[in-house]
């Protein structure tokens, strides 16, 4: 196993050499920098597993180093430990508020240093693991995050709501109080215009988080969410959600990656809606359903969905969608039996929408 890499940023030569020696004797690979500016430059080259950084330094102090590294997605998640000759609470609070993971006050002994390094590396390694987007995966993630004593309530207060088909989860204009995790079933989110016409903005499948963007922005829901079929939804209270995001840089980064819910795909769908023909838009809607709800794209895909819902995805009249679907059926691309639509030629639909 490759030794863990540590970047030590310290302007005092004696302190820098002594600390590096302790770490190297413990079988860590150490790179040193004599000031903050050099440390920021070396971070991208060395790609350390952990950074130990003095606060009071010339050219660029430790707070500035942490700020600059936090702005880069490639370095923002590296565990960061501050070194300081001061033991004042103000310094401690400022560093932790900015996202530091720990604090070591000079003078420190070998055991203190190695204990902090080992603990931070272990916690970072656990949070780098990937978790399934499922109820089990959510529980695994919560168990890992509980080691940070940040979200003990999150697991305790996690309520599961069972929904019937067409049952509303939240409505456009209401204020968020939870983040939702879809354990079972399918959910649609849609917006309504002044005349009551719907446009489906997103489709959610098992393992998706939703309802969090408006919560983060502190605004009412911009859309309504309804179950497309019988569903089970975990409800995470907003206070616990914010405690999770604000409590620890690594935990928040992990959760945000889990929460990222096809924003790029949504933007692409809006572009298709604005510029493509109805035929291409209906093809896009069918492709989206397959992409969202079936892993093996080579197999036929079947789903019960109303023509009105497809029209809401396409942004056109229901009658127009019915005519286009009939054309697709005649072309052997799909089959229709009542509300059940079966897609046979996924690849052809993909080419058609482009």
N, C-alpha and C positions, 0 to 999 in steps of 0.2 A: 504494500500500500504506500502510495506517495505521501511524504510528510506534508502536513498542513503548512501553508505559507502565511507568514505574518509580516506586515509592514509596520515598522517602528519609526515614528516621526518625532524627533527630539533634538532640540538645539544644543543641549548640554552634552559635550563629548563624553565626559566620564559616565554620566547617567545612561547615555545611549549605548556605550560599549558594555557596561555592566548588565543592562537589561537584555541586550542582544545575546550576551554570553549565557545568561540563565535560560533563555528560550532555546538556544541552540543545543545546550546540554540536555534539554528535555525533548530533543529530536524534532524541533520545528525548523523549517526553512525560513530564515530571517533576511529581510531586506531593510536597510536603514536609510533615512533621509534626515538631513540636518536642518531643514526648515519646511514650513508648510507648502511653499510653492513647489519645492522639489518633491514633496510627498504626493501632491496632487498629480504631478507628471508621472511619477513612478507607479501610481495606482493602476493606471490603464495598461502599463507595460508588464507589471509584475502579477496583476490579477490576484491579490491576496485573499485568503479566506477570512482574515481578521485584520483590523487596523488598530494600532495603539498610538495615540497622538497626544502630545503635550498641548496645553492650552496657550500658555504665554510664550510666543515665539516671534522673532522678527519677520518682516515681509508679509507673512500670512499667519494669523493666529489659528488655534485649533477650531474655534467656532466657524471661521471662514472656510477652513478645510472641509468640515462637516457639511456646511451649506453648499459648497461647490459640488462635492461628491453626491449629495442628495438630489441634485438637479439632473444628474445623468442616470438614466435607467440601468446602465451597465454597472454602476458602482453604488447605487442608492441602497442596495440591500446587504452590503458588506457589513458585518457586525463591527461596531465602532466603540472603542474604550478610550475615555479621556484620562490623561495624566495631569495632575496639578499639584503644586506645592501648597495650595490653599485648601482649607477644609470648610470654607464658608458655605452655608446653605444656598446662598444666592447663586453661586457658581454651579452648584450641583443642579439646582432647579433649571437654570438656563440651559445647561448641556442636555438634560433629559428632555426638556421641552422641545429642543431642536432635533431630537431623534437619536441621541447617544444611547447606547445599550448598557453601558456601565461606566463606573468612575473609580479611579484608583488614586489615592492621595499619597504623595511623597512625604517622607520616605516609606517604602513598602518593602516587605521581605519576600524571599523567593516563593514561599508557600502562597502568600496572598496573590502574587502575580500569576502563578501557574494555575491556581484554583479558578480565578476569573477567566483566564484564557480557555481552560478546558470546558468550563460551564457554558461560555458563550458559543464556542464551536459546536458543542453537542446540541444546544437548542437550535442553532442555525441549521445544522444538518437535518434535524427532525422536520423542520418547517420547509425544507427544500423538497421533501418527498411529495410525490403527486398522490392525490386522493381521487377515488372514483366520484363522478358526479351522480351520486345516488344517496339514499337515506343513510346507508352504511358509511359511505364516504364522508358525508357531513358529520356523522357521529365520530368518525376517526379524527377528522380535523379538529372538532371541538375538544376531544380528549387531548390531542397534542397541544392545542392552544391553552388548555387549562393549566399546563405546567408553568405558564407565565402569570398565573393568578389574576388574569384579566377578565375572563368571561365565565366564571363559575356559574353565574346566574343564567347564562345563555343556554346551557344544557338543561338546567332545572326548569326554566320557563318556556322551553320549546313546546308549543302546543300544536297539535295536528288537527286540522279541520277537514272533515269529509264533505265533499261537494257533489251535488247532483248535476246532471247535464243542464247547461244554460244557467246555472246558479252564479250569481255575481260575487266576485272576490273583493273588488273595490270599484268605485265609480269616479268618473272624471269630475274634477272640482272638489272632491272630498280631500281631507288632509291626511297624510300618511301617518300611521302609528306602528307599522310593522314592515319588515322585509319578508318576502315570501320565498319558500323553497319548494318546488314541485316534486313531490315524492312519487306520485302516480297520476297518470292521465295526461290530458292535453288541455292547454289554456290558450285563449286568444286575447290580445289587447287591441282595442280599437278606439278611434276618435270619431266624434259626431260633429257635423256642420250644423249651421243654424236651422236648416230644414230637416234635420234628423237623419240625414244620410250617413252611413257608417263607412269608415275606411280602416281596414285592419292594419295596424302598425307593426305587430309582432306575433309570433307563434312560439309557445313555450312547450318544452317536452320534459320528461322525467330528468331530474338532475339540473334544472335551470333555476337560478335565482332571478327574481323580478320584483318590480316596485321599489327599487332602491334609488334610482336616479333622482326622482322628485324628492325623496327623503333627504338625499345629500344636498339638494339645492334649496331645501326649506320651502318648497312650493306645493300647492295642491296637485293632486294627480292630474296629469295631462291626458290621460286616457282611461278607459274602463277595461277591467279584466274579467273574463267570464270563462267558465269551464266549457270546453267543447264536448266533453264526455264526463262520466264519473271520475272524480279526481280526489287526491289527498294532498293537502298543502301544509307544510310546516310554517308557523308564524313566529318570527324572531322579533321581539320587542325592540323598538327603536333605541331605547336607552342602552340596551346591551349591544346593539349593533354599533353605536357610536363609541362605547367603551372599548370595543374590539378594535375599531379603526384608529382610535386616538391613543390606545394604551401602549402599542409597541410597533416599531417600524417594520419588523419582519412579519409579524402577524398580519398587520394591515396590508402589506404588499401581497401576501399569500391569498388573503381573502379577496382583495381587489382583482387578482388574476382569476379567481373562481367566479367572481361576479361579472367579469367582462362578457357581455352577452350579445355577440354578433353585431356590434355597432357598425362595423364596416359593411356587413351584409345589408343592414338596414339602409345605409346611405346609397348603396348600389341599387337596391330595390326602388328607392325614390327616384333615382335617375332613370331607371327603366320605365317607371310610371309616367314620368314627364315626357319622354322622347320616343318611346316605342309604340308600335301599332298594337291594336287590341289583340290580334293573334299572338304576337310576341309576348304581350303581358299575361295572357292566359297561360301560355307555355311556361312563363316565369313563375306564375302562381303554382302550377303543378310541380315544377322543379323544386320550388321552395318547400312544398309539403313533403316530397320525398327526402330532401336533404335534412329536414328537421326531424322526421319521424322514422326513418329507416336507415340502418347502417349499410346493409348489402344492397347497393344500387343496381346490381345485376338482376335481382329478383323482382318480379311484379310487386307493385305496392298498392294496397287497397286501404281506403279510408272513407268513412261516412262523413260527408260534409255537405252542407246546403249550398245550393247555387247562389243564394244571397251572400254567403260567406266568401265564396270565390269572387263574386262581383265586388265585395268590399276590399278584397286583396288587390283586384285589378284596377278598381276605380272607374267602373263603367256600369251600365244598366244590366240587370239580371237577364233580361231577354237576349242581350248581345252575347253574354257569357254562354247561355244555353245554346245559341246558334253555333258559337265557336267550338264548344265541347262536342256538339253533334258532328261537326266537320272532323274533329280529331278522332271521333269514334269511327267515322267512315274511312279514315285513313289508317285505321288499325293501331293508332297510337295509344288509345285508352279504350275502356269499356265502362258502361254505366248501367246500373241496376238500382232504380230508385235513387236514394241519396248516396249509395256506395259507388265510388269511382275507383277503378283499377288502372294503374299506369303500367303499360307494357313496354313502351319505348322511351325510357328515360333519356338515353343518350341523344336520340333524335330531338327530343324536346329541348335539351340543353343547347344543341346546335341551332335550333329554331329561334330561341330567345335572343341569341347574340347578333 
